[in-house]
Amino acid sequence: RTVEENTTTRIEPWPQEENKNRRSISKTIRKKSTKPDTPKQKTKTL
């Protein structure tokens, strides 16, 4: 299943995968530093 998801993401990113990435990034940023500007930085990174 993991390999299939990776292949699908490379060809065409699905909204579910994007949501997973956003959640993981938001969690990582929150751990590093808690700031109100975090969402903006997260969006720019993506």
C-alpha positions in Angstrom: 0.0 0.0 0.0 2.8 2.4 0.8 4.5 1.9 -2.6 1.2 2.5 -4.4 0.5 5.7 -2.5 4.0 7.0 -3.3 3.6 6.2 -7.0 0.2 7.9 -7.1 1.5 10.9 -5.3 4.3 11.3 -7.8 2.0 11.0 -10.8 -0.9 13.2 -9.4 -1.1 14.4 -5.8 -4.5 13.5 -4.2 -6.2 15.9 -1.7 -5.9 13.2 1.0 -2.1 13.1 0.5 -1.9 16.9 0.6 -3.9 16.9 3.8 -1.6 14.3 5.4 1.4 16.4 4.3 -0.1 19.6 5.7 -0.9 17.9 9.0 2.5 16.4 9.4 4.2 19.8 8.5 1.9 21.7 10.9 2.8 19.2 13.7 6.5 19.6 13.0 6.3 23.4 12.9 4.3 23.4 16.1 6.9 21.3 17.8 9.7 23.6 16.6 8.1 26.9 17.4 4.5 28.0 18.3 3.7 31.2 16.4 0.6 32.6 14.8 2.5 33.0 11.5 3.0 29.2 11.3 0.1 28.6 8.8 1.5 31.2 6.4 4.9 29.6 6.5 3.4 26.2 6.0 1.4 27.4 2.9 4.5 29.0 1.4 6.5 25.8 1.9 3.9 23.7 0.1 
